Amino acid sequence: MSEDVLLHFTSNSSNQSDQSLPSKIAKLEARMMGKTSTAAVSTLQIPAAQAGTTRSSVSSSSAAIAAKFGDNTAGGICVESLDSSDSEEDDSNGREFLIQANFQKRRKLKDDADSAASDQTKVVADARQKVVETVEVKSGSDVNRRKQTRCKGNSTPAGGCGSLANDQTQTQISTSNGLHESSHLQEEITSLHAKITTLEEDLKKARQEASEYQHLCHQLEKELKELKSNEQQVKPKRMKVISDLLISVSKAERQEARMKVRHDSLRLGNVGVIRAGTVISETWEDGQAIKDLNAHLRRLLELREAVERQRKLLKKKQPDKPDGTEAELGVSEEYVIIQDEIYKSRLASIKREEETFVRERDRYELEKGRLIREMKRIRDEDGSRFNNYQILNHRYALLNLLGKGGFSEVYKAFDMVEYRYVACKLHGLNANWSEDKKQSYIRHAIREYNIHKTLVHHHIVRLWDIFEIDQNTFCTILEYCSGKDLDAVLKSTPILPEKEARIIVFQIFQGLVYLNKRNQRIIHYDLKPGNVLFDEFGVAKVTDFGLSKIVEDDVGSQGMELTSQGAGTYWYLPPECFELTKIPLISSKVDVWSAGILLYQMLFGKRPFGHDQTQERILREDTIIKARKVEFPSRPSVSNEAKEFIRRCLTYNQEERPDVLTIAQDPYLIYSKKQ
């Protein structure tokens, strides 16, 4: 309808009766164009049942306007009804307009107007569809609650009425599509509402769980705090209980050791005191078992001498030339032969008994040696200032003394933090030493600690801790090896089977290889039986790095200078360490020589050079410097491979002797499945 009104406005625009008419028409056009969307919505919202009433209202309105203005023109005017707000705007303009038809309008203008009206109708229809879709989306599925609007206007000619029917059909189709889309959107909205409800429930549960967890966390923190507090209270009590148990066990062990010493002293002997004038000295007095054994040996010796004398007398009684009859001669020779065989048999029996008693005496000698060492240990333990079961560093409970060296004592202890047995090495400074000597000893101990603390290997004793006890004493905590050391093994069993000796020296070289593959290579320099320990499973471990040397990176192939000449155990040091004309140069080949000496001693029961000599005599007589060739006894039987390996280790010339990494590749140290 707006298009019809605009068409008539255009056709009447040439009327010159009113000079202000163009401006009024322009204002009316602007108002009508602004109201198009609202009019379209109002038209769409009119129910189908009210269509006839609307048309009649429009026709009557058009007739009233024509009567008012006295319009007798052929063209009709269609005015669209406006709502109350639009009517108020019309009234505010203050006047009405008389619109008359222009009979001089050219036909071309009429055609253009029809074309423009048709285009405008399509635009309005599209606008109506978009408005309907927008209203449908905003209002959801509630179609019955749409706002009702009114439509005012004049009925158009036949062409205008056809356009209105077309618009109503399109409106119904758009409404159907909108209802379908609205139903789909409603389903989505319902689904989203369900998801929102589920998410809200999940959120509620999560918040509830978070609250419970937070409460539980606070409760656990409170319990942890209580546990820590209880731990602080219980820890001293627990340590006291553990300490008391350890002390009771240690006391029982000490008592048992002393009872065993007293019992063995009756069998094997004891230390006695001999006084010669004003000089009092200690001497060993054999026990009853050894006395009885020696008495048996003396009796067998006397018996053997008596049998040998009778045998000699029998030979003297035998005449050189036979006298008498042949029968008498035959009896005499038979008697002599029989008596001689009897004497031989008796001598053989005496020899077997002597061998048995000699083996028994050797066994007693070994037991006596162990007894003497145990007696010395007990004496040192009784004289130690740490024998009253002290707890060092609030952690290590001292138990029993394991041994004592020149300036140190080694105690078996229990770590009450890690709950394991350890060895506490207590280093004591002599109060009578000068400050320079004390500082030298401390530097030496710190140097040993700095070397040892970085060593972590299966065949090297671990160093766990170090701390100061007082001004003159400090302690190092070492791995505890419950087995014997190699020195004790060789004293109880001087000759080991080659298979056992080979695996022991193999383990020693494994530790030496580790020392020589580090960034800072280390020379042990003090390999000896006492520095090879065994754990409860028989694993050999190298210990005591007090004389070790760190090989610097700039050291050449000849080795480093030996600045501590005279230190070490002479039976196990190579010839270059005894060089007096110049400062010796040493390398890992020192440890190769020492390992060769150890293998020789395990296989043959003695050291190859200076076995029966003291260290002073070795140094005085240049025993090691003269040791250019190693010789092997005929017994026990040892493989040629073992002998060749020992020869390579004991090569006199240092330049020709292999180093640790080279000798470790020797076939004798390589194990295969066949072996």
C-alpha positions as CSV (number, residue, x, y, z in Angstrom):
1,M,0.0,0.0,0.0
2,S,2.9,2.3,0.7
3,E,4.0,1.9,-2.9
4,D,0.5,3.0,-4.2
5,V,0.6,6.1,-2.0
6,L,4.1,6.9,-3.2
7,L,2.9,6.4,-6.8
8,H,0.0,8.9,-6.4
9,F,2.4,11.3,-4.6
10,T,4.7,11.2,-7.6
11,S,1.9,11.6,-10.1
12,N,0.6,14.7,-8.3
13,S,4.0,16.3,-7.7
14,S,3.5,18.6,-10.7
15,N,0.6,20.5,-9.1
16,Q,1.6,24.1,-8.9
17,S,-1.4,25.3,-6.8
18,D,0.6,25.2,-3.6
19,Q,4.2,26.4,-3.6
20,S,5.0,24.5,-0.4
21,L,3.6,21.2,-1.7
22,P,6.9,19.7,-2.8
23,S,8.5,20.1,0.6
24,K,5.4,18.6,2.3
25,I,5.4,15.7,-0.1
26,A,9.1,15.1,0.6
27,K,8.4,15.1,4.3
28,L,5.5,12.6,3.9
29,E,7.7,10.3,1.7
30,A,10.4,10.3,4.4
31,R,7.8,9.5,7.1
32,M,6.2,6.7,5.0
33,M,9.6,5.1,4.1
34,G,10.6,5.1,7.8
35,K,7.4,3.4,8.8
36,T,7.6,0.6,6.2
37,S,9.1,-2.1,8.5
38,T,6.6,-1.3,11.2
39,A,3.7,-1.5,8.8
40,A,4.9,-4.8,7.4
41,V,5.1,-6.3,10.8
42,S,1.6,-5.0,11.7
43,T,0.2,-6.4,8.5
44,L,1.8,-9.8,9.1
45,Q,0.4,-10.0,12.6
46,I,-3.2,-9.5,11.5
47,P,-5.0,-12.9,11.6
48,A,-6.5,-14.3,8.5
49,A,-10.0,-13.9,9.9
50,Q,-9.6,-10.1,10.1
51,A,-8.5,-9.7,6.5
52,G,-12.0,-8.6,5.3
53,T,-12.5,-6.2,8.1
54,T,-9.1,-4.6,7.4
55,R,-9.9,-4.2,3.7
56,S,-13.3,-2.5,4.5
57,S,-11.6,-0.2,6.9
58,V,-9.1,0.8,4.4
59,S,-11.8,1.5,1.8
60,S,-13.9,3.6,4.1
61,S,-10.9,5.6,5.1
62,S,-10.0,6.2,1.5
63,A,-13.6,7.4,0.8
64,A,-13.5,9.8,3.8
65,I,-10.3,11.3,2.5
66,A,-11.8,11.7,-0.9
67,A,-14.9,13.4,0.4
68,K,-12.9,15.8,2.6
69,F,-10.6,17.0,-0.2
70,G,-13.3,16.8,-2.9
71,D,-11.2,14.5,-5.0
72,N,-12.8,13.7,-8.4
73,T,-9.7,12.2,-10.0
74,A,-9.6,8.9,-11.8
75,G,-6.7,7.6,-9.8
76,G,-7.4,6.1,-6.3
77,I,-5.4,6.9,-3.2
78,C,-4.5,4.1,-0.7
79,V,-3.5,5.3,2.7
80,E,-2.1,2.8,5.2
81,S,-3.4,2.8,8.7
82,L,-0.9,3.7,11.4
83,D,-0.8,2.9,15.1
84,S,-1.5,5.4,17.8
85,S,2.0,6.6,18.0
86,D,2.1,7.4,14.3
87,S,-1.2,9.2,14.5
88,E,0.2,11.4,17.2
89,E,3.2,12.2,15.0
90,D,0.7,13.2,12.1
91,D,-1.1,15.5,14.5
92,S,2.1,17.1,15.6
93,N,2.8,18.2,12.0
94,G,-0.2,20.5,12.3
95,R,-1.8,20.1,8.9
96,E,-3.3,17.7,6.2
97,F,-2.4,17.4,2.6
98,L,-4.6,17.5,-0.5
99,I,-3.4,15.1,-3.1
100,Q,-4.8,15.4,-6.6
101,A,-4.2,13.5,-9.7
102,N,-2.0,14.9,-12.5
103,F,-3.8,14.4,-15.8
104,Q,-1.0,15.8,-17.8
105,K,1.4,13.1,-16.6
106,R,3.0,11.3,-19.4
107,R,2.5,7.6,-20.0
108,K,6.2,7.0,-19.5
109,L,6.0,8.2,-16.0
110,K,3.1,5.8,-15.4
111,D,5.1,2.8,-16.7
112,D,8.1,3.8,-14.6
113,A,5.8,4.1,-11.6
114,D,4.4,0.6,-12.2
115,S,7.9,-0.8,-12.5
116,A,9.0,1.0,-9.4
117,A,5.9,-0.2,-7.5
118,S,6.6,-3.8,-8.5
119,D,10.3,-3.6,-7.4
120,Q,9.3,-1.9,-4.2
121,T,6.7,-4.7,-3.5
122,K,9.5,-7.3,-3.7
123,V,11.7,-5.3,-1.4
124,V,9.0,-4.9,1.1
125,A,8.1,-8.6,0.9
126,D,11.8,-9.5,1.5
127,A,11.9,-7.1,4.4
128,R,8.7,-8.6,5.8
129,Q,10.3,-12.1,5.7
130,K,13.4,-11.0,7.5
131,V,11.4,-9.2,10.1
132,V,9.3,-12.3,10.7
133,E,12.4,-14.5,11.1
134,T,13.9,-12.0,13.5
135,V,10.7,-11.9,15.5
136,E,10.4,-15.7,15.5
137,V,13.9,-16.2,16.9
138,K,13.5,-13.6,19.6
139,S,10.1,-14.9,20.7
140,G,11.0,-18.7,20.6
141,S,8.1,-21.0,20.1
142,D,5.3,-18.9,21.6
143,V,3.6,-17.7,18.4
144,N,0.3,-16.9,20.1
145,R,1.9,-14.1,22.2
146,R,2.9,-11.9,19.3
147,K,2.0,-8.3,19.5
148,Q,-1.1,-7.2,17.4
149,T,-0.8,-4.2,15.2
150,R,-3.3,-2.3,13.0
151,C,-3.1,-1.5,9.3
152,K,-4.6,1.7,7.8
153,G,-4.7,2.5,4.1
154,N,-6.7,2.9,1.0
155,S,-7.7,-0.1,-1.2
156,T,-5.7,-0.2,-4.3
157,P,-6.9,-1.0,-7.8
158,A,-6.9,-4.5,-9.1
159,G,-3.1,-4.6,-9.4
160,G,-2.7,-3.4,-5.8
161,C,-5.0,-6.1,-4.4
162,G,-3.2,-8.9,-6.2
163,S,0.1,-7.7,-4.8
164,L,-1.4,-7.8,-1.2
165,A,-2.6,-11.4,-1.7
166,N,0.8,-12.4,-2.9
167,D,2.4,-10.8,0.1
168,Q,0.0,-12.7,2.5
169,T,0.9,-16.0,0.8
170,Q,4.6,-15.3,1.2
171,T,4.0,-14.3,4.8
172,Q,2.3,-17.6,5.5
173,I,5.2,-19.5,3.9
174,S,7.7,-17.5,5.9
175,T,5.7,-18.1,9.1
176,S,5.7,-21.9,8.4
177,N,9.5,-21.9,7.9
178,G,9.9,-19.8,11.0
179,L,7.9,-22.2,13.0
180,H,10.0,-25.1,11.7
181,E,13.2,-23.4,12.5
182,S,11.8,-22.2,15.8
183,S,11.0,-25.8,16.7
184,H,14.5,-26.9,15.8
185,L,16.0,-24.0,17.8
186,Q,13.7,-24.9,20.7
187,E,15.0,-28.4,20.7
188,E,18.6,-27.1,20.7
189,I,17.6,-24.7,23.5
190,T,16.1,-27.6,25.5
191,S,19.3,-29.7,24.9
192,L,21.5,-26.8,26.0
193,H,19.3,-26.3,29.1
194,A,19.8,-30.0,29.9
195,K,23.6,-29.7,29.4
196,I,23.6,-26.6,31.5
197,T,21.7,-28.5,34.2
198,T,24.2,-31.4,34.0
199,L,27.2,-29.1,34.1
200,E,25.7,-27.2,37.0
201,E,25.3,-30.6,38.8
202,D,28.9,-31.5,37.9
203,L,30.1,-28.2,39.1
204,K,28.3,-28.6,42.3
205,K,29.8,-32.0,42.8
206,A,33.3,-30.7,41.9
207,R,32.9,-27.9,44.4
208,Q,31.7,-30.3,47.0
209,E,34.6,-32.7,46.2
210,A,37.1,-29.8,46.3
211,S,35.7,-28.7,49.6
212,E,36.1,-32.3,50.9
213,Y,39.6,-32.5,49.5
214,Q,40.5,-29.2,51.0
215,H,39.1,-30.4,54.3
216,L,41.0,-33.7,53.9
217,C,44.2,-31.8,53.0
218,H,43.9,-29.7,56.2
219,Q,43.3,-32.8,58.1
220,L,46.3,-34.5,56.6
221,E,48.5,-31.5,57.2
222,K,47.3,-31.5,60.8
223,E,48.1,-35.2,61.1
224,L,51.5,-34.7,59.5
225,K,52.3,-32.0,61.9
226,E,51.2,-34.2,64.8
227,L,53.3,-37.1,63.3
228,K,56.3,-34.8,63.0
229,S,55.8,-33.6,66.6
230,N,55.5,-37.2,67.7
231,E,58.5,-38.2,65.7
232,Q,60.5,-35.5,67.4
233,Q,59.4,-36.9,70.7
234,V,59.8,-40.5,69.8
235,K,63.1,-40.2,68.0
236,P,65.2,-39.8,71.2
237,K,63.3,-42.7,72.7
238,R,63.8,-44.9,69.7
239,M,67.5,-44.1,69.5
240,K,67.8,-44.9,73.2
241,V,66.1,-48.2,72.7
242,I,68.2,-49.1,69.7
243,S,71.3,-47.9,71.5
244,D,70.5,-50.0,74.6
245,L,69.9,-53.1,72.4
246,L,73.1,-52.6,70.6
247,I,75.0,-52.0,73.8
248,S,73.6,-55.1,75.3
249,V,74.5,-57.2,72.3
250,S,78.0,-55.6,72.2
251,K,78.5,-56.3,75.9
252,A,77.6,-59.9,75.3
253,E,80.0,-60.1,72.4
254,R,82.8,-58.6,74.5
255,Q,82.1,-61.0,77.3
256,E,82.0,-63.9,75.0
257,A,85.3,-62.8,73.3
258,R,87.0,-62.5,76.7
259,M,85.7,-65.9,77.8
260,K,87.0,-67.5,74.6
261,V,90.4,-65.9,75.1
262,R,90.6,-67.3,78.6
263,H,89.6,-70.7,77.4
264,D,92.0,-70.7,74.5
265,S,94.7,-69.4,76.7
266,L,94.5,-72.6,78.7
267,R,95.0,-74.7,75.6
268,L,97.3,-72.5,73.5
269,G,99.2,-70.3,76.0
270,N,99.3,-66.9,77.5
271,V,101.5,-63.9,77.9
272,G,103.9,-64.1,80.8
273,V,106.3,-61.7,82.5
274,I,109.9,-62.3,82.9
275,R,112.0,-60.2,85.2
276,A,115.8,-60.0,84.7
277,G,117.2,-57.7,87.3
278,T,115.4,-54.4,86.8
279,V,114.2,-55.3,83.3
280,I,110.7,-56.7,82.9
281,S,109.7,-58.2,79.6
282,E,106.8,-60.1,78.2
283,T,107.1,-63.6,76.9
284,W,104.8,-66.3,75.6
285,E,104.1,-69.3,77.7
286,D,102.6,-72.3,75.8
287,G,99.3,-73.8,77.0
288,Q,98.6,-77.4,78.0
289,A,97.5,-78.5,74.5
290,I,100.7,-77.3,72.9
291,K,102.7,-78.8,75.7
292,D,101.1,-82.1,75.2
293,L,101.6,-81.9,71.5
294,N,105.3,-81.1,71.9
295,A,105.6,-83.9,74.4
296,H,104.1,-86.4,71.8
297,L,106.5,-85.1,69.2
298,R,109.5,-85.6,71.5
299,R,108.4,-89.1,72.4
300,L,108.0,-90.0,68.7
301,L,111.5,-88.5,68.1
302,E,113.0,-90.6,70.8
303,L,111.2,-93.7,69.6
304,R,112.4,-93.2,66.1
305,E,116.0,-92.8,67.3
306,A,115.7,-96.0,69.3
307,V,114.3,-97.9,66.4
308,E,117.1,-96.6,64.2
309,R,119.7,-97.7,66.8
310,Q,118.2,-101.2,66.9
311,R,118.3,-101.4,63.2
312,K,122.0,-100.4,63.1
313,L,122.8,-103.0,65.8
314,L,121.0,-105.7,63.8
315,K,123.2,-104.9,60.8
316,K,126.3,-105.2,63.0
317,K,125.3,-108.6,64.3
318,Q,125.1,-110.0,60.8
319,P,128.4,-111.8,60.0
320,D,130.4,-110.8,57.0
321,K,131.3,-114.5,56.2
322,P,129.0,-117.3,56.9
323,D,130.2,-119.8,59.6
324,G,128.5,-123.0,60.4
325,T,126.1,-125.1,58.4
326,E,123.9,-123.8,55.6
327,A,120.8,-124.4,57.7
328,E,122.1,-122.2,60.5
329,L,123.2,-119.6,57.9
330,G,119.7,-119.6,56.3
331,V,117.9,-119.1,59.6
332,S,120.2,-116.2,60.5
333,E,119.7,-114.4,57.2
334,E,116.0,-114.8,57.5
335,Y,115.9,-113.5,61.0
336,V,117.9,-110.4,60.0
337,I,115.7,-109.7,57.0
338,I,112.5,-110.1,59.0
339,Q,113.8,-107.8,61.8
340,D,114.9,-105.2,59.3
341,E,111.4,-105.1,57.7
342,I,109.9,-104.8,61.2
343,Y,112.1,-101.8,62.0
344,K,111.3,-100.2,58.6
345,S,107.6,-100.6,59.2
346,R,107.9,-99.1,62.6
347,L,109.9,-96.1,61.3
348,A,107.3,-95.5,58.7
349,S,104.5,-95.6,61.3
350,I,106.5,-93.2,63.5
351,K,106.9,-90.8,60.5
352,R,103.1,-90.8,59.8
353,E,102.4,-90.0,63.4
354,E,105.0,-87.2,63.3
355,E,103.4,-85.8,60.2
356,T,100.0,-85.9,61.9
357,F,101.3,-84.2,65.0
358,V,103.2,-81.6,62.9
359,R,100.0,-80.7,61.1
360,E,98.3,-80.4,64.5
361,R,101.1,-78.2,65.8
362,D,100.8,-76.0,62.7
363,R,97.1,-75.7,63.3
364,Y,97.8,-74.8,66.9
365,E,100.2,-72.2,65.8
366,L,97.6,-70.6,63.6
367,E,95.2,-70.6,66.5
368,K,97.8,-69.2,68.7
369,G,98.4,-66.4,66.2
370,R,94.7,-65.6,66.2
371,L,94.6,-65.7,70.0
372,I,97.6,-63.3,70.2
373,R,95.9,-60.9,67.8
374,E,92.6,-61.1,69.8
375,M,94.4,-60.6,73.0
376,K,96.1,-57.5,71.6
377,R,92.7,-56.2,70.3
378,I,91.1,-56.7,73.7
379,R,94.0,-54.9,75.3
380,D,93.7,-52.0,72.9
381,E,89.9,-51.9,73.4
382,D,90.3,-51.8,77.2
383,G,92.8,-48.9,76.8
384,S,90.7,-46.9,74.3
385,R,88.9,-43.7,75.4
386,F,86.0,-44.7,73.1
387,N,85.3,-48.1,74.7
388,N,82.2,-46.8,76.7
389,Y,79.7,-47.1,73.9
390,Q,79.6,-43.5,72.9
391,I,77.2,-42.1,70.2
392,L,79.2,-39.9,67.8
393,N,77.6,-37.0,65.9
394,H,74.2,-37.9,67.4
395,R,74.1,-40.8,64.9
396,Y,76.9,-43.4,65.1
397,A,76.8,-45.8,68.1
398,L,80.3,-47.3,68.8
399,L,80.3,-51.0,69.5
400,N,83.5,-53.0,69.5
401,L,87.0,-52.3,68.4
402,L,88.0,-53.9,65.2
403,G,91.7,-52.9,65.2
404,K,94.2,-50.3,65.9
405,G,96.9,-48.8,63.8
406,G,99.7,-46.3,64.4
407,F,97.5,-43.2,64.9
408,S,94.0,-44.5,64.4
409,E,91.4,-46.9,65.8
410,V,88.7,-48.6,63.9
411,Y,85.4,-49.4,65.6
412,K,82.4,-51.3,64.5
413,A,79.5,-48.9,64.8
414,F,75.8,-48.7,63.9
415,D,74.3,-45.9,61.9
416,M,71.0,-45.1,63.6
417,V,69.8,-42.9,60.7
418,E,70.4,-45.3,57.8
419,Y,70.1,-48.4,60.0
420,R,73.3,-50.1,58.9
421,Y,76.6,-51.2,60.3
422,V,79.6,-49.0,59.5
423,A,83.2,-48.7,60.4
424,C,84.3,-45.7,62.3
425,K,88.0,-44.8,61.8
426,L,89.0,-42.5,64.7
427,H,92.1,-40.4,63.9
428,G,93.9,-39.1,67.0
429,L,96.5,-36.5,67.2
430,N,99.2,-36.9,69.8
431,A,99.0,-34.0,72.3
432,N,102.8,-34.0,72.5
433,W,103.2,-33.3,68.8
434,S,104.2,-30.0,67.5
435,E,101.7,-27.8,65.7
436,D,103.5,-28.4,62.4
437,K,103.3,-32.2,62.8
438,K,99.6,-31.9,63.7
439,Q,98.9,-29.7,60.7
440,S,100.8,-32.2,58.5
441,Y,98.7,-35.1,59.8
442,I,95.5,-33.2,59.3
443,R,96.4,-32.2,55.8
444,H,97.3,-35.9,55.1
445,A,93.9,-37.0,56.5
446,I,92.0,-34.4,54.5
447,R,93.8,-35.3,51.4
448,E,92.8,-39.0,51.9
449,Y,89.2,-38.0,52.5
450,N,89.1,-35.8,49.4
451,I,90.4,-38.7,47.3
452,H,88.3,-41.4,48.9
453,K,84.9,-39.6,49.0
454,T,84.5,-39.5,45.2
455,L,85.2,-43.2,44.7
456,V,82.1,-45.3,44.1
457,H,82.8,-48.8,42.9
458,H,81.8,-52.3,43.7
459,H,85.4,-53.3,44.6
460,I,86.3,-50.2,46.6
461,V,85.3,-49.5,50.2
462,R,82.9,-46.6,50.3
463,L,83.6,-43.5,52.5
464,W,80.3,-42.3,53.9
465,D,81.0,-39.4,56.2
466,I,83.6,-37.4,58.1
467,F,83.3,-35.1,61.1
468,E,85.3,-33.6,64.0
469,I,85.0,-35.0,67.5
470,D,87.3,-32.6,69.4
471,Q,90.3,-30.5,68.8
472,N,92.7,-33.5,68.5
473,T,90.3,-36.1,67.1
474,F,88.2,-36.6,64.0
475,C,86.3,-39.5,62.5
476,T,85.7,-41.0,59.1
477,I,82.8,-43.3,58.4
478,L,83.6,-46.2,56.1
479,E,81.6,-49.1,54.6
480,Y,81.6,-52.0,57.0
481,C,82.9,-55.4,55.6
482,S,81.9,-58.2,57.9
483,G,84.3,-60.7,56.4
484,K,88.0,-61.0,57.0
485,D,90.8,-59.1,55.3
486,L,93.2,-60.9,53.0
487,D,96.0,-60.8,55.6
488,A,93.8,-62.8,58.1
489,V,92.8,-65.2,55.3
490,L,96.5,-65.9,54.4
491,K,97.4,-66.4,58.1
492,S,94.7,-69.0,58.5
493,T,95.3,-70.6,55.1
494,P,98.7,-69.6,53.7
495,I,98.2,-71.3,50.3
496,L,95.0,-70.7,48.4
497,P,93.8,-72.7,45.4
498,E,94.7,-71.0,42.1
499,K,91.0,-70.6,41.2
500,E,90.4,-68.6,44.4
501,A,93.6,-66.6,44.1
502,R,92.8,-65.7,40.5
503,I,89.3,-64.4,41.2
504,I,90.6,-62.3,44.1
505,V,93.3,-60.7,42.0
506,F,90.7,-60.1,39.3
507,Q,88.6,-58.1,41.7
508,I,91.6,-56.1,42.8
509,F,92.3,-55.2,39.2
510,Q,88.7,-54.2,38.6
511,G,89.0,-51.6,41.4
512,L,92.4,-50.4,40.0
513,V,90.9,-50.0,36.5
514,Y,88.2,-47.8,37.9
515,L,90.9,-45.7,39.6
516,N,92.8,-45.2,36.3
517,K,89.7,-44.4,34.1
518,R,88.7,-41.4,36.1
519,N,89.4,-37.8,35.0
520,Q,91.9,-37.7,37.9
521,R,93.8,-41.0,37.9
522,I,94.7,-42.4,41.3
523,I,97.7,-44.5,42.3
524,H,96.9,-46.5,45.4
525,Y,100.5,-47.1,46.3
526,D,99.8,-49.3,49.4
527,L,98.3,-52.5,48.1
528,K,98.9,-55.3,50.6
529,P,96.9,-58.1,52.2
530,G,95.7,-55.9,55.0
531,N,94.1,-53.4,52.6
532,V,92.0,-56.0,50.8
533,L,88.7,-56.6,52.7
534,F,85.9,-59.1,52.1
535,D,82.2,-58.6,52.7
536,E,79.8,-61.2,53.9
537,F,79.5,-62.5,50.3
538,G,83.2,-62.8,49.7
539,V,83.5,-59.7,47.4
540,A,87.0,-58.2,47.6
541,K,87.2,-54.5,48.2
542,V,90.3,-52.2,48.2
543,T,90.6,-49.8,51.1
544,D,93.0,-47.3,52.8
545,F,93.9,-44.5,50.5
546,G,96.2,-42.8,53.0
547,L,99.2,-43.0,50.7
548,S,97.4,-42.6,47.4
549,K,98.7,-40.3,44.7
550,I,96.6,-38.2,42.3
551,V,98.1,-38.1,38.8
552,E,97.7,-34.7,37.3
553,D,96.8,-34.2,33.6
554,D,100.2,-32.7,32.7
555,V,102.1,-35.8,33.9
556,G,104.0,-37.5,31.1
557,S,104.2,-41.2,30.3
558,Q,107.2,-41.6,32.7
559,G,105.0,-40.9,35.7
560,M,104.9,-38.4,38.6
561,E,107.5,-37.7,41.1
562,L,107.5,-39.7,44.4
563,T,107.6,-37.1,47.2
564,S,106.9,-39.6,50.0
565,Q,109.8,-41.9,49.5
566,G,110.2,-44.4,52.4
567,A,106.5,-44.7,53.0
568,G,104.5,-47.9,52.2
569,T,105.1,-51.6,52.8
570,Y,108.5,-52.5,51.3
571,W,107.6,-56.2,50.5
572,Y,105.0,-54.9,48.0
573,L,106.8,-51.9,46.4
574,P,108.6,-52.0,43.1
575,P,112.3,-51.3,42.6
576,E,111.8,-47.7,41.3
577,C,110.5,-46.7,44.7
578,F,113.9,-47.4,46.3
579,E,115.9,-45.3,43.9
580,L,118.2,-43.0,45.9
581,T,120.3,-41.3,43.2
582,K,117.4,-39.3,41.9
583,I,113.7,-38.5,42.6
584,P,111.7,-41.6,41.5
585,L,109.0,-41.3,38.9
586,I,106.0,-43.5,39.6
587,S,102.8,-44.4,37.7
588,S,100.0,-47.0,38.0
589,K,102.7,-49.6,37.3
590,V,103.4,-49.5,41.0
591,D,100.0,-51.1,41.7
592,V,100.7,-53.7,39.0
593,W,103.8,-54.8,40.8
594,S,102.0,-54.9,44.2
595,A,99.1,-57.0,42.7
596,G,101.7,-59.4,41.3
597,I,103.2,-59.8,44.7
598,L,99.8,-60.5,46.2
599,L,99.0,-63.2,43.6
600,Y,102.4,-64.9,44.2
601,Q,101.8,-64.9,48.0
602,M,98.4,-66.4,47.6
603,L,99.6,-69.2,45.4
604,F,102.9,-70.1,47.1
605,G,102.3,-69.0,50.7
606,K,105.2,-66.5,50.9
607,R,106.4,-63.3,49.3
608,P,108.8,-63.6,46.4
609,F,111.3,-61.1,47.7
610,G,112.5,-60.6,51.3
611,H,109.8,-62.9,52.8
612,D,111.8,-63.5,56.0
613,Q,113.3,-60.1,56.2
614,T,112.2,-57.0,58.2
615,Q,111.6,-53.7,56.4
616,E,114.8,-52.3,57.9
617,R,116.8,-55.2,56.5
618,I,115.1,-54.9,53.1
619,L,116.1,-51.3,53.0
620,R,119.6,-51.9,54.3
621,E,120.4,-54.8,52.0
622,D,118.6,-53.4,48.9
623,T,116.6,-56.6,48.6
624,I,114.0,-55.2,46.2
625,I,116.6,-53.4,44.1
626,K,118.3,-56.7,43.5
627,A,115.1,-58.5,42.7
628,R,115.6,-58.7,38.9
629,K,114.2,-62.2,38.4
630,V,111.3,-64.0,40.0
631,E,111.6,-67.7,40.8
632,F,108.8,-70.2,41.5
633,P,109.0,-73.2,43.8
634,S,108.2,-76.6,42.5
635,R,105.3,-77.0,44.9
636,P,102.5,-76.4,45.0
637,S,101.7,-76.9,41.3
638,V,100.6,-73.8,39.5
639,S,99.6,-73.3,35.9
640,N,102.0,-71.8,33.4
641,E,99.5,-69.0,32.6
642,A,99.6,-67.9,36.2
643,K,103.4,-67.9,36.3
644,E,103.6,-65.9,33.1
645,F,101.1,-63.4,34.4
646,I,103.1,-63.0,37.6
647,R,106.3,-62.5,35.5
648,R,104.6,-59.7,33.5
649,C,103.5,-58.0,36.7
650,L,106.9,-58.3,38.3
651,T,108.9,-57.0,35.3
652,Y,111.9,-55.3,36.8
653,N,112.2,-52.4,34.2
654,Q,109.4,-50.0,34.8
655,E,109.3,-48.9,31.1
656,E,108.7,-52.6,30.1
657,R,106.2,-53.3,32.8
658,P,102.5,-52.9,31.7
659,D,100.3,-50.4,33.3
660,V,96.9,-51.2,35.0
661,L,94.7,-50.7,31.9
662,T,97.0,-52.8,29.8
663,I,97.5,-55.7,32.2
664,A,93.7,-55.8,32.8
665,Q,93.3,-57.0,29.2
666,D,95.6,-60.0,29.9
667,P,94.1,-63.4,29.0
668,Y,94.6,-64.6,32.5
669,L,92.1,-62.0,33.8
670,I,89.5,-62.6,31.2
671,Y,86.7,-65.0,32.1
672,S,84.6,-66.9,29.6
673,K,81.9,-69.6,29.8
674,K,84.5,-72.4,29.2
675,Q,86.4,-71.3,32.3
